[in-house]
Amino acid sequence: MSDAGQLSRRSFLRSGTAAAAATALGAGKTMGQEAGATARIGIVGVGSRGTHLLRTMLQFPGVQVPAVCDIVASHAKRAQDIVEKATGTRPEPYTNGERDWERLIARDDLDAVVAATPWEWHTPIMVGSMRAGKIGGTEVPAALTVEECWELVRTFEETGVPCMMLENLCYFSNALALLRMVREGVFGELLHAEAGYQHDCRYLMFRNDGTLTWRGKHAAASNGNLYPTHPIGPVAQWFNINRGDRFTTLSSVSSKAVGLKRYAAAKFGKDHPLATREYALGDVNTCLLQTEAGLTVTLYFDLNTPRPYDLILRLQGTNGIHMGGKIHLEGKSPKAHTYEPFATYANQYAHPLWAELQQAARKHGGHGGSDYVMMYDFLKAVKNRTPFPQDVYDAATWSVITPLSMASVARGGQVVDFPDFTQGAWKTRPPLPIYGA
């Protein structure tokens, strides 16, 4: 792991040109050129999401999984069976309580550790892994508090060991196509974006035995945008956040909270404790962010109402607008003041990474193939010791929206300042390049 330790803050933050970034992120070594390279991964948390990530990473050559960890022994056994079937080698299980991951990260046969646990364990596992010399890969969000976000950044800067938040929405085909269109100037000068995690997740809040799940406990205790990284990830890449621009302020408000009580009453009865208790999380949260360059972003968070899944993905510039799979470009769209389907543009501006991997991605990856493309990027960086396209500064910036929104909601929507986790380096860091596999 000494090679990973050489990814110093200076080399990672201040590569001087876009060409240097392109080399680091895709134009140099590739997994194809490193055919014999291996990635030895330990995974902490092999419930539903962790098992899916495990199955996805095992689709790639050279992946070894020496160890798995979960507080539920049956989850660990299932993961052992999956790995053994795929590789012929049975990983060692770690199932002795909530902190048994500490024994896993102490192993000397791991290159990286992936965390797919409940949210509150993401930062401790990533910090411990980086300090143990293991590259980190964490499910979203990477942190829950401002202090945890800074802890992730400082640990990277002290150790030189990188950490990637596994934000799969940045790898959605439409999000990547829009990124390419932005880079090619199709939208002109960017102005505004709107996105949201709007997903009916009420069924994930309650166990059938009438108790709250870990997600339900967060909804009972916290009020703000508790899951911002999915919508903000692609927006931040379109806007060059941490790479030419940065978020400066945030304000946030929440509606009243009635959705979970109504759902619990229908599921358990109107007199059940889960139907009569109060929940802190407002049913719809709205955040407004501003950037140094004068761009604005509106984020929505809605888990507790009966609604179809919708990310919005509105991107607006001086030449036109994309929203919800529709687009209008001045001088290009066939009719004035009329949207046209985005599909034609999605094909024309397909991101090379997606274009090269889409056949395998659609076959082997969830979320429309985005999980496969995301895991490809993660494993490529682990194998080749190259920087992540989503780095620790992005992980902190996207995750900190949760505590900032909670603080703003508690103060009646008051504007709060946004931390600069790059400490000024955003002014000279090159934008994320358009790169292929």
C-alpha positions as CSV (number, residue, x, y, z in Angstrom):
1,M,0.0,0.0,0.0
2,S,3.0,2.3,-0.1
3,D,2.1,3.3,-3.6
4,A,-1.3,4.6,-2.4
5,G,0.5,6.6,0.2
6,Q,2.2,8.6,-2.5
7,L,-1.1,10.2,-3.5
8,S,-0.3,13.3,-1.5
9,R,-2.5,16.2,-1.1
10,R,-0.3,18.3,-3.4
11,S,-0.3,15.8,-6.3
12,F,-4.0,15.1,-5.9
13,L,-5.2,18.7,-5.5
14,R,-2.8,20.7,-7.6
15,S,-2.2,18.8,-10.8
16,G,-1.6,21.8,-12.9
17,T,-3.4,21.1,-16.2
18,A,-6.5,19.4,-17.5
19,A,-4.2,17.1,-19.5
20,A,-2.6,15.9,-16.3
21,A,-6.0,15.2,-14.9
22,A,-7.1,13.3,-18.0
23,T,-4.0,11.2,-17.7
24,A,-4.7,10.4,-14.1
25,L,-8.4,9.7,-14.7
26,G,-8.4,7.6,-17.8
27,A,-6.0,8.5,-20.6
28,G,-3.1,6.7,-18.9
29,K,-3.3,3.2,-17.4
30,T,-6.5,1.3,-17.8
31,M,-7.7,-2.0,-16.5
32,G,-7.2,-3.4,-19.9
33,Q,-3.5,-2.4,-19.9
34,E,-3.2,-3.8,-16.3
35,A,-4.6,-7.2,-17.2
36,G,-2.7,-8.9,-14.4
37,A,-3.4,-6.4,-11.7
38,T,-5.5,-7.4,-8.7
39,A,-7.7,-5.5,-6.3
40,R,-8.0,-7.1,-2.8
41,I,-11.2,-5.7,-1.3
42,G,-12.6,-6.1,2.2
43,I,-16.3,-5.2,2.5
44,V,-18.0,-4.1,5.7
45,G,-21.8,-4.4,5.6
46,V,-23.2,-7.1,3.3
47,G,-26.9,-6.6,3.7
48,S,-29.0,-5.8,0.7
49,R,-26.8,-2.9,-0.8
50,G,-23.5,-4.4,0.3
51,T,-24.4,-7.8,-1.3
52,H,-25.3,-6.0,-4.6
53,L,-22.0,-4.1,-4.6
54,L,-20.2,-7.4,-3.9
55,R,-21.8,-9.2,-6.8
56,T,-21.0,-6.2,-9.0
57,M,-17.3,-6.0,-8.2
58,L,-16.9,-9.8,-8.7
59,Q,-17.9,-9.3,-12.3
60,F,-14.4,-7.8,-12.9
61,P,-11.2,-9.7,-13.4
62,G,-8.5,-9.6,-10.7
63,V,-10.9,-8.9,-7.8
64,Q,-10.2,-10.8,-4.6
65,V,-12.3,-10.5,-1.5
66,P,-10.3,-11.9,1.5
67,A,-12.7,-10.7,4.2
68,V,-16.3,-9.7,4.8
69,C,-17.9,-8.1,7.8
70,D,-21.5,-7.8,9.1
71,I,-23.2,-7.8,12.5
72,V,-25.7,-10.4,11.1
73,A,-23.8,-13.7,10.8
74,S,-26.2,-15.0,8.1
75,H,-25.4,-12.0,5.9
76,A,-21.7,-12.7,6.2
77,K,-22.2,-16.4,5.4
78,R,-24.2,-15.4,2.3
79,A,-21.4,-13.1,1.2
80,Q,-18.8,-15.9,1.8
81,D,-20.9,-18.2,-0.4
82,I,-21.1,-15.6,-3.2
83,V,-17.3,-15.0,-3.1
84,E,-16.4,-18.7,-3.0
85,K,-18.7,-19.5,-5.9
86,A,-17.2,-16.7,-8.0
87,T,-13.5,-17.0,-7.1
88,G,-13.0,-20.4,-5.5
89,T,-11.7,-18.8,-2.3
90,R,-13.8,-18.4,0.9
91,P,-13.3,-15.0,2.7
92,E,-12.8,-14.8,6.4
93,P,-16.0,-13.5,8.2
94,Y,-16.0,-10.8,10.9
95,T,-19.3,-10.9,12.8
96,N,-18.3,-10.2,16.4
97,G,-20.2,-7.0,17.1
98,E,-20.4,-3.5,15.7
99,R,-16.7,-2.8,15.8
100,D,-15.4,-6.0,14.4
101,W,-14.6,-4.1,11.2
102,E,-11.5,-2.8,13.1
103,R,-10.0,-6.2,12.9
104,L,-10.8,-6.4,9.2
105,I,-9.0,-3.2,8.3
106,A,-6.0,-4.3,10.3
107,R,-5.4,-7.2,7.8
108,D,-2.2,-6.9,5.7
109,D,-3.8,-8.5,2.6
110,L,-6.2,-5.7,1.6
111,D,-5.8,-2.9,-0.9
112,A,-9.1,-1.3,-0.2
113,V,-12.2,-1.4,2.1
114,V,-15.7,-0.8,1.0
115,A,-18.3,0.3,3.5
116,A,-22.0,-0.4,2.9
117,T,-23.3,-0.1,6.4
118,P,-25.9,2.2,8.0
119,W,-24.9,5.9,7.6
120,E,-23.3,6.5,11.0
121,W,-20.5,4.0,10.4
122,H,-19.3,5.4,7.0
123,T,-16.9,8.0,8.4
124,P,-15.4,5.8,11.2
125,I,-14.7,3.0,8.8
126,M,-13.3,5.2,6.1
127,V,-11.1,7.1,8.5
128,G,-9.9,3.8,10.1
129,S,-9.2,2.4,6.7
130,M,-7.2,5.3,5.4
131,R,-5.1,5.4,8.6
132,A,-4.5,1.6,8.1
133,G,-3.2,2.3,4.6
134,K,-6.3,1.0,2.8
135,I,-8.0,2.9,0.0
136,G,-11.6,3.7,1.0
137,G,-14.9,3.3,-0.9
138,T,-18.0,4.2,1.0
139,E,-21.7,4.1,0.2
140,V,-23.6,7.4,0.5
141,P,-23.5,9.7,2.3
142,A,-19.8,9.7,3.4
143,A,-20.5,11.6,6.6
144,L,-23.3,12.9,8.7
145,T,-21.8,16.0,10.5
146,V,-19.6,18.9,9.5
147,E,-17.0,17.6,11.8
148,E,-17.0,14.2,10.1
149,C,-16.6,15.8,6.7
150,W,-13.5,17.6,7.9
151,E,-12.2,14.5,9.5
152,L,-12.4,12.7,6.2
153,V,-10.5,15.5,4.4
154,R,-7.9,15.8,7.1
155,T,-7.3,12.1,7.2
156,F,-6.7,12.0,3.5
157,E,-4.3,15.0,3.7
158,E,-2.4,13.4,6.6
159,T,-2.1,9.9,5.1
160,G,-2.2,10.5,1.4
161,V,-4.6,7.5,1.1
162,P,-7.6,8.3,-1.0
163,C,-11.3,7.7,-0.4
164,M,-14.2,7.6,-2.9
165,M,-17.8,8.0,-2.1
166,L,-19.6,5.5,-4.3
167,E,-22.1,7.9,-5.8
168,N,-23.7,5.9,-8.6
169,L,-26.0,8.7,-9.9
170,C,-23.0,10.4,-11.4
171,Y,-22.7,7.4,-13.7
172,F,-26.3,7.4,-15.0
173,S,-26.1,7.6,-18.8
174,N,-28.2,10.8,-19.0
175,A,-26.1,12.5,-16.3
176,L,-22.9,11.7,-18.1
177,A,-24.3,12.8,-21.5
178,L,-25.3,16.1,-19.9
179,L,-21.8,16.5,-18.5
180,R,-20.3,16.0,-22.0
181,M,-22.8,18.6,-23.4
182,V,-21.7,21.0,-20.7
183,R,-18.1,20.5,-21.6
184,E,-18.8,21.1,-25.3
185,G,-20.7,24.3,-24.6
186,V,-24.1,23.1,-25.8
187,F,-26.0,24.8,-22.9
188,G,-24.0,28.0,-23.2
189,E,-23.2,29.7,-19.9
190,L,-24.7,27.7,-17.1
191,L,-27.1,29.4,-14.7
192,H,-29.2,27.0,-12.6
193,A,-29.9,23.4,-11.8
194,E,-32.7,21.6,-10.0
195,A,-32.6,18.1,-8.7
196,G,-34.1,15.9,-6.0
197,Y,-34.1,12.6,-4.3
198,Q,-37.9,12.1,-4.6
199,H,-38.6,8.5,-3.9
200,D,-41.4,6.9,-1.9
201,C,-39.4,5.0,0.8
202,R,-42.0,4.8,3.5
203,Y,-41.8,0.9,3.4
204,L,-38.1,1.2,4.4
205,M,-38.9,3.0,7.6
206,F,-40.7,0.3,9.5
207,R,-40.1,-3.4,10.3
208,N,-43.0,-5.8,10.2
209,D,-42.6,-6.3,13.9
210,G,-43.7,-2.7,14.5
211,T,-40.3,-1.1,15.2
212,L,-38.3,1.5,13.3
213,T,-35.5,0.6,10.9
214,W,-32.3,2.5,11.1
215,R,-33.6,4.7,8.3
216,G,-36.8,5.3,10.3
217,K,-34.8,6.3,13.3
218,H,-33.1,9.0,11.3
219,A,-36.5,10.2,10.1
220,A,-37.8,10.3,13.6
221,A,-34.9,12.4,14.9
222,S,-33.7,14.7,12.1
223,N,-35.2,17.3,9.9
224,G,-33.4,18.4,6.8
225,N,-32.1,16.9,3.6
226,L,-30.9,13.6,4.8
227,Y,-29.9,12.1,1.4
228,P,-28.5,14.9,-0.8
229,T,-25.6,13.2,-2.6
230,H,-27.6,11.5,-5.4
231,P,-29.0,14.7,-6.8
232,I,-26.1,17.0,-6.0
233,G,-23.4,14.7,-7.4
234,P,-24.1,15.2,-11.2
235,V,-25.0,18.9,-10.6
236,A,-21.6,19.5,-8.9
237,Q,-19.8,17.9,-11.8
238,W,-21.7,20.0,-14.3
239,F,-20.9,23.1,-12.3
240,N,-17.2,22.3,-11.7
241,I,-17.7,22.4,-8.0
242,N,-14.3,22.1,-6.2
243,R,-12.7,22.4,-9.7
244,G,-13.3,26.1,-10.7
245,D,-16.3,27.0,-8.6
246,R,-17.6,26.2,-5.1
247,F,-20.8,26.4,-3.1
248,T,-20.9,29.4,-0.8
249,T,-24.2,29.4,1.0
250,L,-27.2,27.2,1.7
251,S,-30.7,27.8,3.0
252,S,-33.3,25.1,3.7
253,V,-36.9,24.7,4.8
254,S,-39.1,21.6,5.4
255,S,-42.8,21.1,5.2
256,K,-44.8,19.6,8.1
257,A,-44.4,15.9,8.9
258,V,-47.5,13.8,8.4
259,G,-46.6,11.1,5.8
260,L,-45.0,8.5,8.1
261,K,-47.8,8.7,10.7
262,R,-50.4,8.1,8.0
263,Y,-48.4,5.2,6.5
264,A,-47.9,3.7,10.0
265,A,-51.6,4.0,10.8
266,A,-52.5,2.1,7.6
267,K,-49.9,-0.6,8.2
268,F,-50.2,-1.1,11.9
269,G,-53.5,0.6,13.0
270,K,-54.3,4.1,14.0
271,D,-53.6,3.5,17.7
272,H,-50.2,1.9,17.2
273,P,-47.2,3.8,18.8
274,L,-45.6,4.3,15.3
275,A,-48.9,6.0,14.1
276,T,-49.3,8.3,17.1
277,R,-45.7,9.4,17.7
278,E,-44.1,12.5,16.1
279,Y,-41.5,12.4,13.3
280,A,-39.0,15.2,13.0
281,L,-38.4,14.8,9.2
282,G,-40.7,17.1,7.2
283,D,-42.3,15.4,4.3
284,V,-40.7,17.7,1.7
285,N,-37.4,19.5,2.2
286,T,-36.2,22.2,-0.1
287,C,-32.6,23.6,-0.2
288,L,-31.3,26.5,-2.2
289,L,-27.5,26.7,-2.8
290,Q,-25.4,29.4,-4.4
291,T,-22.0,29.3,-5.9
292,E,-19.1,31.7,-6.0
293,A,-19.6,32.2,-9.7
294,G,-23.3,33.1,-9.3
295,L,-25.0,29.9,-10.2
296,T,-27.9,28.5,-8.2
297,V,-29.2,25.0,-7.3
298,T,-32.5,23.9,-5.9
299,L,-32.6,20.5,-4.2
300,Y,-35.6,18.6,-3.1
301,F,-35.8,15.7,-0.6
302,D,-39.0,13.7,-0.4
303,L,-39.2,10.1,1.0
304,N,-42.5,10.1,2.8
305,T,-45.2,10.9,0.3
306,P,-46.9,8.6,-2.3
307,R,-45.1,9.6,-5.5
308,P,-43.2,8.1,-8.5
309,Y,-39.4,8.2,-8.4
310,D,-38.2,11.5,-9.9
311,L,-34.7,13.1,-9.9
312,I,-35.8,16.1,-12.0
313,L,-32.2,16.8,-13.4
314,R,-33.0,20.3,-14.6
315,L,-30.0,22.0,-16.2
316,Q,-30.4,25.5,-17.5
317,G,-28.0,27.7,-19.4
318,T,-28.1,30.7,-21.7
319,N,-28.7,28.4,-24.7
320,G,-31.5,26.2,-23.3
321,I,-32.7,23.8,-20.7
322,H,-32.9,20.1,-19.9
323,M,-35.5,18.8,-17.4
324,G,-36.9,15.4,-16.7
325,G,-35.8,13.7,-20.0
326,K,-36.9,16.7,-22.1
327,I,-34.7,19.4,-23.7
328,H,-35.1,22.7,-25.5
329,L,-32.1,24.4,-27.2
330,E,-32.5,27.7,-28.8
331,G,-31.9,27.6,-32.5
332,K,-31.6,23.7,-32.5
333,S,-34.9,22.4,-31.2
334,P,-37.5,22.2,-34.0
335,K,-40.1,24.4,-32.3
336,A,-39.8,27.5,-30.2
337,H,-41.0,27.3,-26.6
338,T,-41.4,23.5,-27.0
339,Y,-39.5,20.6,-25.5
340,E,-38.3,17.7,-27.5
341,P,-37.3,14.2,-26.2
342,F,-33.7,14.0,-24.8
343,A,-33.1,10.6,-26.3
344,T,-31.5,11.8,-29.5
345,Y,-29.1,14.0,-27.6
346,A,-28.3,11.3,-25.2
347,N,-27.1,9.1,-28.1
348,Q,-25.3,11.9,-29.9
349,Y,-23.5,13.0,-26.7
350,A,-23.0,9.7,-25.0
351,H,-20.2,9.9,-22.6
352,P,-17.3,7.7,-23.8
353,L,-17.0,5.9,-20.5
354,W,-20.7,4.9,-20.7
355,A,-20.5,4.1,-24.4
356,E,-17.6,1.7,-24.0
357,L,-19.1,-0.1,-21.0
358,Q,-22.8,0.0,-21.5
359,Q,-23.2,-3.5,-22.9
360,A,-21.6,-5.1,-19.8
361,A,-23.2,-2.5,-17.6
362,R,-26.7,-3.2,-18.6
363,K,-26.1,-6.9,-18.2
364,H,-24.3,-6.9,-14.8
365,G,-25.1,-3.7,-13.0
366,G,-28.1,-2.3,-11.1
367,H,-29.6,1.1,-11.4
368,G,-29.6,1.0,-15.2
369,G,-26.0,-0.1,-15.3
370,S,-24.6,2.8,-13.4
371,D,-23.4,0.6,-10.5
372,Y,-21.2,-1.4,-12.9
373,V,-19.7,1.8,-14.4
374,M,-19.1,3.2,-11.0
375,M,-17.4,0.0,-9.8
376,Y,-15.3,0.0,-12.9
377,D,-14.0,3.4,-12.0
378,F,-13.4,2.5,-8.4
379,L,-11.5,-0.7,-9.2
380,K,-9.5,0.9,-11.9
381,A,-8.2,3.5,-9.5
382,V,-7.5,0.9,-6.8
383,K,-5.6,-1.3,-9.3
384,N,-3.6,1.5,-10.9
385,R,-3.1,3.7,-7.9
386,T,-4.6,6.7,-9.8
387,P,-6.9,9.4,-8.3
388,F,-10.6,9.0,-8.1
389,P,-12.9,11.1,-10.3
390,Q,-15.0,11.5,-7.2
391,D,-12.5,12.3,-4.4
392,V,-12.6,13.0,-0.7
393,Y,-13.3,16.7,-1.3
394,D,-16.4,15.8,-3.3
395,A,-17.5,13.3,-0.7
396,A,-17.3,16.0,2.0
397,T,-18.9,18.7,-0.1
398,W,-21.9,16.6,-1.2
399,S,-22.4,15.0,2.2
400,V,-22.2,18.2,4.3
401,I,-25.5,19.4,2.8
402,T,-27.2,17.2,5.4
403,P,-26.0,18.9,8.6
404,L,-26.1,22.4,6.9
405,S,-29.7,21.9,5.9
406,M,-30.6,20.7,9.4
407,A,-29.0,23.8,10.9
408,S,-30.9,26.0,8.4
409,V,-34.2,24.3,9.0
410,A,-33.8,24.7,12.8
411,R,-33.3,28.4,12.3
412,G,-36.3,29.0,10.1
413,G,-34.5,28.8,6.8
414,Q,-31.6,31.0,7.7
415,V,-28.7,31.2,5.2
416,V,-25.6,29.3,6.4
417,D,-22.1,29.5,5.0
418,F,-20.8,26.5,3.1
419,P,-17.4,25.2,4.1
420,D,-14.5,25.2,1.5
421,F,-13.0,21.8,2.1
422,T,-10.3,22.4,-0.6
423,Q,-9.2,25.6,1.3
424,G,-8.9,27.6,-1.8
425,A,-7.5,25.0,-4.1
426,W,-10.8,24.9,-6.1
427,K,-9.6,28.0,-7.9
428,T,-6.8,26.1,-9.7
429,R,-8.0,22.5,-9.8
430,P,-8.8,21.4,-13.4
431,P,-12.4,20.4,-14.2
432,L,-13.2,16.7,-14.3
433,P,-12.3,15.6,-17.9
434,I,-14.3,13.6,-20.3
435,Y,-12.6,10.2,-20.2
436,G,-13.2,6.7,-21.5
437,A,-12.6,3.2,-20.2
